[in-house]
């Protein structure tokens, strides 16, 4: 049986398709007996789904550099 810390790591890996088949099996088995980890795993999946739906965008490195220079000039 894996610990709750290990289950959390595997749950995170699973969200990004990085968990092996044996890790996924261990996680499922752990979740059957641990309600806390079951809730964590469920909320983790919900968060990943919401982040995908949010269509977040980030500033390019060039835009960040320009913004930083603009702020420094105004100080």
Legacy VTK file of the C-alpha trace (Angstrom):
# vtk DataFile Version 3.0
C-alpha trace
ASCII
DATASET POLYDATA
POINTS 75 float
0.000 0.000 0.000
1.295 3.456 -0.861
1.270 6.473 1.432
-0.980 9.476 0.953
2.033 11.533 -0.167
2.836 8.974 -2.853
-0.826 8.918 -3.889
-0.795 12.696 -4.320
2.304 12.520 -6.526
0.805 9.751 -8.660
-2.491 11.647 -8.898
-0.649 14.687 -10.220
1.335 12.573 -12.663
-1.851 10.881 -13.805
-3.452 14.220 -14.693
-0.649 14.879 -17.167
-0.558 11.322 -18.534
2.826 10.668 -16.891
1.818 7.854 -14.511
2.632 4.279 -15.395
0.010 1.546 -15.427
1.284 0.112 -12.139
1.199 3.579 -10.518
-2.382 4.099 -11.686
-3.346 0.719 -10.216
-1.691 1.556 -6.893
-3.505 4.898 -6.833
-6.898 3.293 -7.533
-6.317 0.755 -4.784
-5.265 3.468 -2.323
-8.293 5.618 -3.202
-10.607 2.695 -2.385
-9.431 2.813 1.232
-8.581 6.492 1.703
-11.425 8.982 1.456
-9.108 11.978 1.798
-7.070 10.966 -1.228
-10.241 10.146 -3.166
-11.449 13.704 -2.622
-8.006 15.104 -3.520
-7.903 13.101 -6.730
-11.428 14.177 -7.701
-10.695 17.853 -7.051
-7.388 17.549 -8.891
-9.224 16.264 -11.980
-11.761 19.100 -11.706
-8.998 21.695 -11.474
-7.228 20.284 -14.513
-10.490 20.333 -16.468
-11.243 23.941 -15.474
-7.745 25.059 -16.427
-8.145 23.475 -19.859
-11.503 25.206 -20.360
-10.154 28.592 -19.226
-7.979 28.939 -22.337
-5.389 30.906 -20.399
-2.719 32.765 -22.271
0.630 34.070 -21.105
2.763 36.991 -22.121
5.673 36.276 -24.413
9.177 36.804 -23.059
9.539 39.868 -25.275
6.302 41.393 -23.964
7.445 40.751 -20.390
10.758 42.452 -21.077
9.070 45.491 -22.633
6.623 45.760 -19.738
9.439 45.492 -17.199
11.407 48.239 -18.954
8.330 50.480 -19.084
7.702 50.035 -15.365
11.340 50.677 -14.487
11.364 53.854 -16.590
8.291 55.175 -14.803
9.820 54.589 -11.379
LINES 1 76
75 0 1 2 3 4 5 6 7 8 9 10 11 12 13 14 15 16 17 18 19 20 21 22 23 24 25 26 27 28 29 30 31 32 33 34 35 36 37 38 39 40 41 42 43 44 45 46 47 48 49 50 51 52 53 54 55 56 57 58 59 60 61 62 63 64 65 66 67 68 69 70 71 72 73 74
